[in-house]
Amino acid sequence: MKKIEAIIKPFKLDEVKEALHEIGVSGITVTEARGFGRQKGHTELYRGAEYVVDFLPKVKLEVVVTDDQAERVVEAIAGAAQTGRIGDGKIFVSDIASALRIRTGETNDDAI
C-alpha cells in the first residue's frame, strides 16, 4: 500500500477530486494548509502599507491506495493540479505498513 500526499493550490481541488474519482479512488482526506516553497510568498499593499504574505493558502490531500494504483493516482493528481506556474505544489509517496478499517476489522488492501 502507498500513501500519497499532495500539496496543491486550493482552486485546483475540484479538478483533482474529479480526476481521482474517474480512476476509481473512493476516498481522500483534505486539509487546509498554509506554507511556501521556492516562491517564498509575496508582498501586498493594504491601506497604503506594504506587508509580506509568506505563508500562502494550500490544500493537502491524502490518499491511501494499493501499490498497483499508486502511479495512476500520482499522474491524475499531477495532471489536474498543474497550472505551469510557480507554486503548483508537490506530491509525496510513502509506504504504508498496515491499515485497519475500524468498523469491520478488515485489514490492509481490504481496508482501503
NORMO-V883175 format. One record per run of one state. SS is the DSSP state (h for helix, s for strand, l for the rest). FROM is the first residue (numbers start at 0). TO is the last residue. If there is no record, write none. Layout:
BEGIN
ss=(SS	SS)
from=(FROM	FROM)
to=(TO	TO)
END
This chain:
BEGIN
ss=(l	s	l	h	l	s	l	s	l	s	l	s	l	h	l	s	l	s	l	s	h	l)
from=(0	1	8	9	22	28	35	41	46	48	53	55	65	66	81	88	95	99	100	106	107	111)
to=(0	7	8	21	27	34	40	45	47	52	54	64	65	80	87	94	98	99	105	106	110	111)
END
